[in-house]
Amino acid sequence: MNFGKTIAILGGTGPQGQGLAMRFAIGGVSVALGSREDDRAASIAKELNKKLEGRSAVPIRGYDNLNAVDAAERFVLLAVPYSGHDATLDVIKGRLAGKVLIDLVVPLAAGNPRAIAMPKEGSATEAAQALLGSSRLL
């Protein structure tokens, strides 16, 4: 699959987002690491780039979520905790036109990572589709 020159990973400062960013960068895909706090994203991106020295020629860059979406050529991966799922989508929905959102969120119950808290729509992805309307979603 052609991911384009740059993808965005929102929730990129967490363990799942960092792991994905490293793997995409090693695979030659530039990553816009998104976070609610751009300085945290920039700091994590700097750490990841140090770990990648000699393993990747493409950069990982840190941004706030909106600028990460803007930096993505085509694909935006959503890897935030479920508690921030809808709020993150509310913030970025106006910037998703022409992009494909890949929702990786698992609806874990607050305070209990062993329990699932299914949204009324049936899944986190279906909840995202309901919130975003006709936007493209995988």
DSSP file with accessible surface (Angstrom, degrees, kcal/mol):
  #  RESIDUE AA STRUCTURE BP1 BP2  ACC     N-H-->O    O-->H-N    N-H-->O    O-->H-N    TCO  KAPPA ALPHA  PHI   PSI    X-CA   Y-CA   Z-CA
    1    1 A M              0   0  168      0, 0.0     2,-0.8     0, 0.0     0, 0.0   0.000 360.0 360.0 360.0 137.8    0.0    0.0    0.0
    2    2 A N        -     0   0  122      1,-0.2     3,-0.1     0, 0.0     0, 0.0  -0.785 360.0-178.7 -89.2 111.3    1.3    3.5   -0.8
    3    3 A F        -     0   0   49     -2,-0.8    72,-0.5     1,-0.3    71,-0.4   0.555  39.0-124.5 -86.5  -8.3    1.0    5.6    2.3
    4    4 A G        -     0   0   15      1,-0.2    -1,-0.3    69,-0.1    26,-0.2  -0.377  41.1 -58.3  89.9-175.7    2.3    8.7    0.7
    5    5 A K  S    S+     0   0  165      1,-0.2    25,-1.6    24,-0.1     2,-0.4   0.863 120.3  19.6 -73.8 -38.0    5.2   10.8    1.8
    6    6 A T  E     -a   30   0A  29     -3,-0.2    67,-2.5    23,-0.2    68,-0.8  -0.998  61.3-170.5-139.1 135.1    3.9   11.6    5.3
    7    7 A I  E     -a   31   0A   0     23,-2.3    25,-3.2    -2,-0.4     2,-0.4  -0.833  19.8-131.7-113.7 158.7    1.3   10.0    7.5
    8    8 A A  E     -ab  32  76A   0     67,-2.1    69,-3.2    -2,-0.3     2,-0.5  -0.906  12.2-165.8-108.8 141.0   -0.1   11.4   10.8
    9    9 A I  E >   -ab  33  77A   0     23,-2.2    25,-3.2    -2,-0.4     3,-0.8  -0.957   9.2-159.9-123.8 107.1   -0.3    9.4   14.0
   10   10 A L  E 3  S+ab  34  78A   0     67,-3.1    69,-3.0    -2,-0.5    25,-0.2  -0.766  85.1  32.3 -88.0 135.1   -2.6   11.1   16.6
   11   11 A G  T >  S+     0   0   14     23,-1.4     3,-1.4    -2,-0.4     6,-0.6   0.636  82.2 147.0  85.8  20.9   -1.9    9.8   20.0
   12   12 A G  T <   +     0   0    0     22,-1.7     9,-0.1    -3,-0.8    23,-0.1   0.615  55.8  65.0 -70.4 -12.3    1.6    9.4   18.8
   13   13 A T  T 3  S+     0   0   15     21,-0.5    -1,-0.3     4,-0.1    22,-0.1   0.613  88.4  84.2 -88.1  -9.6    3.3   10.1   22.1
   14   14 A G  S <> S-     0   0   23     -3,-1.4     4,-2.8    65,-0.1     5,-0.3  -0.318  98.8 -95.7 -83.2 172.9    1.8    7.0   23.7
   15   15 A P  H  > S+     0   0  120      0, 0.0     4,-2.2     0, 0.0     5,-0.2   0.902 123.3  46.3 -58.1 -44.5    3.3    3.6   23.5
   16   16 A Q  H  > S+     0   0  101      2,-0.2     4,-2.4     1,-0.2     5,-0.2   0.945 114.8  47.0 -65.2 -46.2    1.2    2.4   20.6
   17   17 A G  H  > S+     0   0    0     -6,-0.6     4,-2.6    62,-0.3    -5,-0.2   0.903 112.2  49.7 -62.8 -41.0    1.8    5.6   18.6
   18   18 A Q  H  X S+     0   0   39     -4,-2.8     4,-2.4    -7,-0.2    -1,-0.2   0.923 110.8  49.7 -65.0 -43.2    5.5    5.6   19.2
   19   19 A G  H  X S+     0   0   18     -4,-2.2     4,-2.1    -5,-0.3    -2,-0.2   0.919 112.8  46.7 -61.8 -43.4    5.8    2.0   18.1
   20   20 A L  H  X S+     0   0   43     -4,-2.4     4,-2.8     2,-0.2     5,-0.3   0.921 110.4  53.1 -63.9 -43.1    3.9    2.6   14.9
   21   21 A A  H  X S+     0   0    0     -4,-2.6     4,-2.6     1,-0.2     5,-0.2   0.928 109.5  48.7 -59.2 -44.7    5.9    5.8   14.2
   22   22 A M  H  X S+     0   0   26     -4,-2.4     4,-2.5     1,-0.2    -1,-0.2   0.935 112.9  47.4 -61.1 -46.1    9.2    3.8   14.5
   23   23 A R  H  X S+     0   0  176     -4,-2.1     4,-1.7     1,-0.2    -2,-0.2   0.907 113.1  47.2 -66.9 -40.6    7.9    1.0   12.2
   24   24 A F  H  <>S+     0   0   34     -4,-2.8     5,-2.8     2,-0.2    -1,-0.2   0.922 112.4  50.2 -65.5 -43.3    6.6    3.4    9.6
   25   25 A A  H ><5S+     0   0    0     -4,-2.6     3,-1.8    -5,-0.3    33,-0.4   0.925 109.3  50.4 -62.0 -43.0    9.9    5.4    9.7
   26   26 A I  H 3<5S+     0   0   72     -4,-2.5    -1,-0.2     1,-0.3    -2,-0.2   0.877 108.2  55.1 -61.0 -34.1   12.0    2.3    9.3
   27   27 A G  T 3<5S-     0   0   64     -4,-1.7    -1,-0.3    -5,-0.2    -2,-0.2   0.423 126.8-101.5 -79.6   0.7    9.7    1.4    6.3
   28   28 A G  T < 5S+     0   0   47     -3,-1.8     2,-0.6     1,-0.3    -3,-0.2   0.603  80.5 128.9  93.8  11.8   10.5    4.7    4.7
   29   29 A V      < -     0   0   20     -5,-2.8    -1,-0.3    -6,-0.1   -23,-0.2  -0.891  55.9-130.6-104.9 123.8    7.3    6.6    5.5
   30   30 A S  E     -a    6   0A  12    -25,-1.6   -23,-2.3    -2,-0.6     2,-0.4  -0.461  25.5-145.1 -69.8 141.8    7.7   10.1    7.1
   31   31 A V  E     -ac   7  60A   1     28,-1.9    30,-2.9   -25,-0.2     2,-0.7  -0.940  16.8-158.2-121.3 131.7    5.6   10.5   10.3
   32   32 A A  E     -ac   8  61A   0    -25,-3.2   -23,-2.2    -2,-0.4     2,-0.6  -0.928  24.1-151.0 -99.9 105.2    3.8   13.6   11.7
   33   33 A L  E     -ac   9  62A   0     28,-3.6    30,-2.9    -2,-0.7     2,-0.3  -0.719  13.8-155.7 -83.7 118.5    3.5   12.6   15.4
   34   34 A G  E     +ac  10  63A   0    -25,-3.2   -22,-1.7    -2,-0.6   -23,-1.4  -0.763  22.4 155.1-103.4 145.4    0.4   14.3   16.8
   35   35 A S  E     - c   0  64A  10     28,-1.2    30,-1.5    -2,-0.3    31,-0.2  -0.961  54.3-109.9-152.0 163.0   -0.4   15.2   20.4
   36   36 A R  S    S+     0   0  208     -2,-0.3     2,-0.6    28,-0.2    28,-0.1   0.799 113.9  52.4 -65.3 -26.0   -2.6   17.7   22.2
   37   37 A E  S  > S-     0   0  103      1,-0.1     4,-2.1    26,-0.1     3,-0.2  -0.938  71.4-160.9-116.3 112.6    0.7   19.4   23.2
   38   38 A D  H  > S+     0   0   91     -2,-0.6     4,-2.6     1,-0.2     5,-0.2   0.854  91.6  56.0 -63.1 -33.3    3.0   20.2   20.3
   39   39 A D  H  > S+     0   0  109      2,-0.2     4,-2.2     1,-0.2    -1,-0.2   0.902 107.8  48.7 -68.5 -34.5    6.1   20.5   22.6
   40   40 A R  H  > S+     0   0  110     -3,-0.2     4,-2.6     2,-0.2     5,-0.2   0.935 112.2  49.0 -67.2 -43.5    5.5   17.0   24.0
   41   41 A A  H  X S+     0   0    0     -4,-2.1     4,-2.7     1,-0.2    -2,-0.2   0.922 111.1  49.9 -62.2 -41.2    5.1   15.7   20.4
   42   42 A A  H  X S+     0   0   48     -4,-2.6     4,-2.2     2,-0.2    -1,-0.2   0.911 111.4  48.9 -64.7 -40.1    8.3   17.4   19.4
   43   43 A S  H  X S+     0   0   62     -4,-2.2     4,-2.1     2,-0.2    -2,-0.2   0.929 113.3  45.5 -65.3 -45.4   10.2   16.0   22.4
   44   44 A I  H  X S+     0   0    9     -4,-2.6     4,-2.7     2,-0.2     5,-0.2   0.915 111.5  53.4 -65.1 -41.4    9.0   12.4   21.7
   45   45 A A  H  X S+     0   0    3     -4,-2.7     4,-2.7    -5,-0.2    -2,-0.2   0.921 107.6  51.2 -59.9 -41.8    9.8   12.8   18.0
   46   46 A K  H  X S+     0   0  137     -4,-2.2     4,-1.8     1,-0.2    -1,-0.2   0.925 110.9  48.3 -61.5 -44.0   13.4   13.9   18.9
   47   47 A E  H  X S+     0   0   92     -4,-2.1     4,-1.8     1,-0.2    -2,-0.2   0.915 112.7  48.2 -61.5 -44.9   13.8   10.8   21.2
   48   48 A L  H  X S+     0   0    2     -4,-2.7     4,-1.5     1,-0.2    -2,-0.2   0.900 108.3  53.8 -65.7 -39.6   12.4    8.5   18.5
   49   49 A N  H  < S+     0   0   51     -4,-2.7     4,-0.5     1,-0.2    -1,-0.2   0.879 106.6  52.9 -63.1 -35.6   14.7   10.0   15.8
   50   50 A K  H >< S+     0   0  128     -4,-1.8     3,-1.1     1,-0.2    -1,-0.2   0.922 108.6  49.7 -63.3 -42.2   17.7    9.3   18.1
   51   51 A K  H 3< S+     0   0  123     -4,-1.8    -1,-0.2     1,-0.2    -2,-0.2   0.789 110.1  52.7 -65.2 -26.7   16.6    5.7   18.4
   52   52 A L  T >X S+     0   0    4     -4,-1.5     3,-3.3    -5,-0.1     4,-1.1   0.490  74.3 135.7 -89.1  -4.4   16.3    5.5   14.6
   53   53 A E  T <4 S+     0   0  149     -3,-1.1     4,-0.1    -4,-0.5    -3,-0.1  -0.209  82.8   6.6 -50.8 125.5   19.8    6.8   13.8
   54   54 A G  T 34 S+     0   0   88      2,-0.4    -1,-0.3     1,-0.1     3,-0.1   0.335 122.5  73.6  83.1  -6.3   21.2    4.6   11.1
   55   55 A R  T <4 S+     0   0  147     -3,-3.3     2,-0.3     1,-0.3    -2,-0.2   0.555  98.8  30.8-112.0 -15.2   18.0    2.7   10.6
   56   56 A S     <  -     0   0   29     -4,-1.1    -2,-0.4    -7,-0.1    -1,-0.3  -0.988  46.2-165.2-149.5 138.4   15.8    5.3    8.8
   57   57 A A  S    S+     0   0  110     -2,-0.3   -31,-0.1   -32,-0.3    -1,-0.1   0.453  74.9  80.6 -97.6  -5.6   16.4    8.1    6.4
   58   58 A V  S    S-     0   0   37    -33,-0.4     2,-0.1   -29,-0.1   -29,-0.1  -0.802  77.9-122.7-105.0 147.3   13.0    9.7    6.9
   59   59 A P        -     0   0   40      0, 0.0   -28,-1.9     0, 0.0     2,-0.5  -0.445   3.5-143.6 -88.3 157.8   12.1   11.9    9.9
   60   60 A I  E     -c   31   0A   2    -15,-0.2     2,-0.4   -30,-0.2   -28,-0.2  -0.986  26.9-168.6-109.4 126.6    9.5   11.7   12.6
   61   61 A R  E     -c   32   0A 128    -30,-2.9   -28,-3.6    -2,-0.5     2,-0.4  -0.938  14.3-131.6-120.2 144.4    8.3   15.2   13.4
   62   62 A G  E     +c   33   0A  21     -2,-0.4     2,-0.3   -30,-0.2   -28,-0.2  -0.767  33.8 155.9-100.1 137.4    6.2   16.4   16.3
   63   63 A Y  E     -c   34   0A  70    -30,-2.9   -28,-1.2    -2,-0.4   -26,-0.1  -0.951  47.1 -93.3-143.4 166.2    3.1   18.6   16.0
   64   64 A D  E  >  -c   35   0A  40     -2,-0.3     4,-2.3   -30,-0.2   -28,-0.2  -0.395  56.9 -96.7 -73.5 163.9   -0.1   19.4   17.7
   65   65 A N  H  > S+     0   0   13    -30,-1.5     4,-2.3     1,-0.2     5,-0.2   0.882 122.0  50.6 -55.6 -43.4   -3.0   17.2   16.4
   66   66 A L  H  > S+     0   0   49      1,-0.2     4,-2.2     2,-0.2    -1,-0.2   0.934 113.1  44.7 -62.8 -44.9   -4.3   19.8   13.9
   67   67 A N  H  > S+     0   0   72      2,-0.2     4,-1.9     1,-0.2    -1,-0.2   0.834 110.2  55.9 -70.9 -29.4   -0.9   20.5   12.3
   68   68 A A  H  X S+     0   0    0     -4,-2.3     4,-1.3     2,-0.2    -1,-0.2   0.933 108.2  48.2 -65.2 -43.5   -0.2   16.7   12.2
   69   69 A V  H >< S+     0   0    0     -4,-2.3     3,-0.6     1,-0.2    -2,-0.2   0.938 111.7  50.1 -61.0 -44.3   -3.4   16.2   10.2
   70   70 A D  H 3< S+     0   0   71     -4,-2.2    -1,-0.2     1,-0.2    -2,-0.2   0.860 108.5  53.0 -62.6 -34.1   -2.4   19.0    7.9
   71   71 A A  H 3< S+     0   0   36     -4,-1.9     2,-0.2    -5,-0.1    -1,-0.2   0.735  88.6  97.4 -74.5 -22.6    1.1   17.5    7.4
   72   72 A A    <<  -     0   0    3     -4,-1.3   -65,-0.2    -3,-0.6     4,-0.1  -0.498  61.8-156.2 -71.4 132.9   -0.4   14.1    6.4
   73   73 A E  S    S-     0   0  105    -67,-2.5    -1,-0.2    -2,-0.2   -66,-0.1   0.930  78.6 -28.5 -72.0 -46.4   -0.6   13.6    2.7
   74   74 A R  S    S+     0   0  104    -68,-0.8    26,-3.2   -71,-0.4     2,-0.4   0.595 117.4  64.5-139.9 -41.7   -3.3   11.0    2.8
   75   75 A F  E     - d   0 100A   3    -72,-0.5   -67,-2.1   -69,-0.4     2,-0.5  -0.840  44.6-174.9-109.3 135.8   -3.5    8.8    6.0
   76   76 A V  E     -bd   8 101A   0     24,-2.8    26,-3.1    -2,-0.4     2,-0.5  -0.993  12.6-157.7-123.5 119.5   -4.3    9.8    9.5
   77   77 A L  E     -bd   9 102A   8    -69,-3.2   -67,-3.1    -2,-0.5     2,-0.7  -0.862   5.0-150.9 -99.1 130.8   -4.0    7.1   12.2
   78   78 A L  E     +bd  10 103A   0     24,-2.9    26,-2.5    -2,-0.5    27,-0.3  -0.902  29.8 155.9-104.3 113.0   -6.0    7.6   15.4
   79   79 A A        +     0   0    9    -69,-3.0   -62,-0.3    -2,-0.7   -63,-0.1  -0.205  26.4 131.2-130.9  40.8   -4.3    5.9   18.4
   80   80 A V        -     0   0   16      1,-0.1     5,-0.1   -64,-0.1   -69,-0.1  -0.508  67.8 -87.1 -89.2 161.5   -5.5    7.9   21.3
   81   81 A P    >   -     0   0   93      0, 0.0     3,-2.0     0, 0.0     4,-0.4  -0.373  42.4-113.0 -61.4 150.1   -7.0    6.4   24.5
   82   82 A Y  G >  S+     0   0   56     24,-0.5     3,-1.6     1,-0.3     4,-0.5   0.855 114.8  66.9 -56.5 -33.9  -10.7    5.8   24.2
   83   83 A S  G 3  S+     0   0  113      1,-0.3    -1,-0.3     2,-0.1     4,-0.2   0.767 109.0  38.0 -60.9 -22.7  -11.4    8.5   26.8
   84   84 A G  G <> S+     0   0   21     -3,-2.0     4,-2.4     1,-0.1    -1,-0.3   0.367  89.6 101.5-107.3   6.3  -10.1   11.1   24.3
   85   85 A H  H <> S+     0   0    0     -3,-1.6     4,-2.2    -4,-0.4     5,-0.2   0.951  86.1  35.3 -56.3 -62.7  -11.5    9.5   21.1
   86   86 A D  H  > S+     0   0   73     -4,-0.5     4,-2.5     1,-0.2    -1,-0.2   0.899 117.1  53.1 -65.8 -39.0  -14.6   11.7   20.5
   87   87 A A  H  > S+     0   0   61     -4,-0.2     4,-1.7     2,-0.2    -1,-0.2   0.908 110.1  48.6 -63.8 -40.4  -12.9   14.9   21.7
   88   88 A T  H  X S+     0   0   12     -4,-2.4     4,-2.1     1,-0.2    -1,-0.2   0.933 111.6  49.3 -64.4 -44.8  -10.0   14.4   19.4
   89   89 A L  H  X S+     0   0    0     -4,-2.2     4,-2.0    -5,-0.2    -2,-0.2   0.889 107.3  55.4 -62.2 -39.4  -12.3   13.7   16.4
   90   90 A D  H  < S+     0   0   84     -4,-2.5     4,-0.3     1,-0.2    -1,-0.2   0.899 110.0  47.2 -58.6 -40.0  -14.3   16.9   17.2
   91   91 A V  H  < S+     0   0   85     -4,-1.7     3,-0.3     1,-0.2    -2,-0.2   0.898 121.7  33.0 -69.3 -40.5  -11.0   18.9   17.1
   92   92 A I  H >< S+     0   0    0     -4,-2.1     3,-2.7     1,-0.2     4,-0.4   0.598  86.9  97.4 -96.1 -10.4   -9.8   17.4   13.8
   93   93 A K  G >< S+     0   0   95     -4,-2.0     3,-1.1     1,-0.3     4,-0.2   0.813  81.3  56.5 -56.7 -31.6  -12.9   16.7   11.8
   94   94 A G  G 3  S+     0   0   71     -4,-0.3    -1,-0.3    -3,-0.3     3,-0.2   0.638 107.7  49.9 -72.9 -11.1  -12.7   19.9    9.8
   95   95 A R  G <  S+     0   0   98     -3,-2.7    -1,-0.2     1,-0.1    -2,-0.2   0.343  87.8  83.5-107.3   3.3   -9.3   19.0    8.6
   96   96 A L    X   +     0   0    6     -3,-1.1     3,-2.5    -4,-0.4    40,-0.2   0.521  53.3 129.6 -89.3  -4.0  -10.0   15.5    7.4
   97   97 A A  T 3  S+     0   0   88      1,-0.3     3,-0.1    -3,-0.2    38,-0.0  -0.249  82.3   9.0 -55.2 129.6  -11.3   16.3    3.9
   98   98 A G  T 3  S+     0   0   65      1,-0.3     2,-0.3     0, 0.0    -1,-0.3   0.517 111.6 103.4  79.2   5.0   -9.5   14.2    1.3
   99   99 A K    <   -     0   0   29     -3,-2.5     2,-0.6    37,-0.1    37,-0.4  -0.790  68.8-125.5-117.5 161.1   -7.8   12.1    3.9
  100  100 A V  E     -d   75   0A   5    -26,-3.2   -24,-2.8    -2,-0.3     2,-0.5  -0.933  19.8-151.6-107.7 122.3   -8.4    8.6    5.1
  101  101 A L  E     -de  76 137A   2     35,-1.5    37,-3.1    -2,-0.6     2,-0.6  -0.839   5.1-163.2 -94.0 125.7   -8.8    8.2    8.9
  102  102 A I  E     -d   77   0A  34    -26,-3.1   -24,-2.9    -2,-0.5     2,-0.7  -0.943  10.3-153.3-109.8 110.4   -7.7    4.8   10.3
  103  103 A D  E     +d   78   0A  12     35,-1.7   -24,-0.1    -2,-0.6    22,-0.1  -0.763  23.3 168.9 -91.6 111.5   -9.2    4.4   13.7
  104  104 A L        +     0   0   53    -26,-2.5     2,-0.1    -2,-0.7    -1,-0.1   0.335  33.8 129.7-100.4   5.4   -7.1    2.1   15.9
  105  105 A V        -     0   0   13    -27,-0.3    19,-0.3   -24,-0.1    20,-0.2  -0.395  43.7-157.3 -73.6 134.5   -8.9    2.9   19.2
  106  106 A V        -     0   0   83     -2,-0.1     2,-2.3    18,-0.1   -24,-0.5  -0.943  24.5-124.6-106.8 127.1  -10.2    0.1   21.4
  107  107 A P        +     0   0   11      0, 0.0    10,-3.6     0, 0.0     2,-0.2  -0.420  40.5 176.2 -76.9  76.4  -13.0    1.2   23.7
  108  108 A L  E     -F  116   0B  71     -2,-2.3     8,-0.3     8,-0.3     2,-0.1  -0.565  35.8-103.5 -79.4 145.0  -11.5    0.2   27.0
  109  109 A A  E >   -F  112   0B  25      6,-3.0     3,-1.8     3,-0.6     6,-0.2  -0.382  42.0 -98.8 -67.1 141.6  -13.4    1.1   30.2
  110  110 A A  T 3  S+     0   0  100      1,-0.3    -1,-0.1    -2,-0.1     6,-0.0  -0.386 107.2   6.9 -61.0 129.5  -12.1    4.0   32.2
  111  111 A G  T 3  S+     0   0   89     -2,-0.1    -1,-0.3    -3,-0.1    -2,-0.1   0.426 121.7  73.7  80.2  -4.7  -10.0    2.8   35.1
  112  112 A N  E X   -F  109   0B  76     -3,-1.8     3,-2.1     3,-0.1    -3,-0.6  -0.708  52.9-176.1-143.9  91.9  -10.1   -0.9   34.0
  113  113 A P  E 3  S+     0   0B  97      0, 0.0    -1,-0.1     0, 0.0    -3,-0.1   0.551  84.5  62.4 -69.1  -1.2   -8.0   -1.8   30.9
  114  114 A R  E 3  S+     0   0B 235     -5,-0.1     2,-0.4    -6,-0.1    -6,-0.0   0.516  94.8  72.7 -96.4  -6.9   -9.3   -5.3   31.1
  115  115 A A  E <  S-     0   0B  32     -3,-2.1    -6,-3.0    -6,-0.2     2,-0.4  -0.854  72.4-137.5-113.3 146.4  -12.9   -4.3   30.4
  116  116 A I  E     -F  108   0B  93     -2,-0.4     2,-0.5    -8,-0.3    -8,-0.3  -0.805   6.3-162.6 -99.8 140.0  -14.5   -3.0   27.2
  117  117 A A        -     0   0   40    -10,-3.6    -9,-0.0    -2,-0.4    -2,-0.0  -0.766  19.4-156.5-119.9  80.0  -17.0   -0.1   27.3
  118  118 A M        -     0   0  109     -2,-0.5     5,-0.1     1,-0.1     2,-0.0  -0.366  12.9-126.8 -63.6 131.1  -18.7   -0.5   23.9
  119  119 A P    >   -     0   0   16      0, 0.0     3,-2.0     0, 0.0    -1,-0.1  -0.342  27.7-105.6 -70.2 160.8  -20.2    2.7   22.5
  120  120 A K  T 3  S+     0   0  192      1,-0.3    -2,-0.1     2,-0.1     0, 0.0   0.787 119.4  64.2 -60.3 -24.9  -23.9    2.7   21.5
  121  121 A E  T 3  S-     0   0   64      2,-0.1    -1,-0.3     1,-0.1     3,-0.1   0.679 117.3-110.5 -73.9 -18.0  -22.8    2.6   17.9
  122  122 A G  S <  S+     0   0   34     -3,-2.0     2,-0.3     4,-0.0    -2,-0.1  -0.030  84.6  19.8 116.5 -32.3  -21.2   -0.8   18.3
  123  123 A S  S  > S-     0   0   33      1,-0.1     4,-2.3    -5,-0.1     5,-0.2  -0.975  80.4-103.2-157.3 166.5  -17.4    0.1   18.0
  124  124 A A  H  > S+     0   0    3    -19,-0.3     4,-2.4    -2,-0.3     5,-0.2   0.899 122.0  52.4 -62.2 -38.0  -15.1    3.0   18.3
  125  125 A T  H  > S+     0   0   47    -20,-0.2     4,-2.4     2,-0.2    -1,-0.2   0.918 109.5  47.5 -66.0 -41.1  -14.9    3.1   14.5
  126  126 A E  H  > S+     0   0  105      2,-0.2     4,-2.3     1,-0.2    -1,-0.2   0.881 110.7  52.4 -68.2 -33.9  -18.6    3.2   14.1
  127  127 A A  H  X S+     0   0    3     -4,-2.3     4,-2.1     2,-0.2    -2,-0.2   0.909 109.4  50.1 -65.0 -40.2  -18.8    5.9   16.8
  128  128 A A  H  X S+     0   0    0     -4,-2.4     4,-3.0     2,-0.2     5,-0.3   0.926 109.2  50.9 -63.1 -43.1  -16.2    7.9   14.7
  129  129 A Q  H  X S+     0   0   71     -4,-2.4     4,-2.1     1,-0.2    -2,-0.2   0.914 109.7  50.4 -62.3 -40.1  -18.3    7.4   11.6
  130  130 A A  H  < S+     0   0   65     -4,-2.3    -1,-0.2     1,-0.2    -2,-0.2   0.904 115.0  43.8 -64.0 -39.3  -21.4    8.7   13.3
  131  131 A L  H  < S+     0   0   44     -4,-2.1    -2,-0.2     1,-0.2    -1,-0.2   0.893 120.2  40.1 -74.6 -36.0  -19.4   11.7   14.6
  132  132 A L  H >< S-     0   0   17     -4,-3.0     3,-0.7     1,-0.2     2,-0.4   0.651  88.4-162.7 -90.3 -17.9  -17.7   12.5   11.3
  133  133 A G  T 3<  +     0   0   39     -4,-2.1    -1,-0.2    -5,-0.3    -2,-0.1  -0.533  69.5   4.3  74.3-126.4  -20.5   11.8    8.9
  134  134 A S  T 3  S+     0   0  125     -2,-0.4    -1,-0.2    -4,-0.1     3,-0.1   0.391  95.1 125.0 -82.4   4.6  -19.5   11.2    5.3
  135  135 A S  S <  S-     0   0   34     -3,-0.7     2,-0.3    -6,-0.2    -3,-0.1  -0.270  72.7 -98.8 -60.6 152.3  -15.7   11.4    5.9
  136  136 A R        +     0   0  127    -37,-0.4   -35,-1.5   -40,-0.2     2,-0.4  -0.562  50.4 175.7 -75.7 135.7  -13.7    8.5    4.7
  137  137 A L  B      e  101   0A  27     -2,-0.3   -35,-0.2   -37,-0.2   -37,-0.0  -0.999 360.0 360.0-145.9 133.9  -12.9    6.1    7.5
  138  138 A L              0   0  115    -37,-3.1   -35,-1.7    -2,-0.4    -2,-0.0  -0.927 360.0 360.0-115.2 360.0  -11.2    2.7    7.7
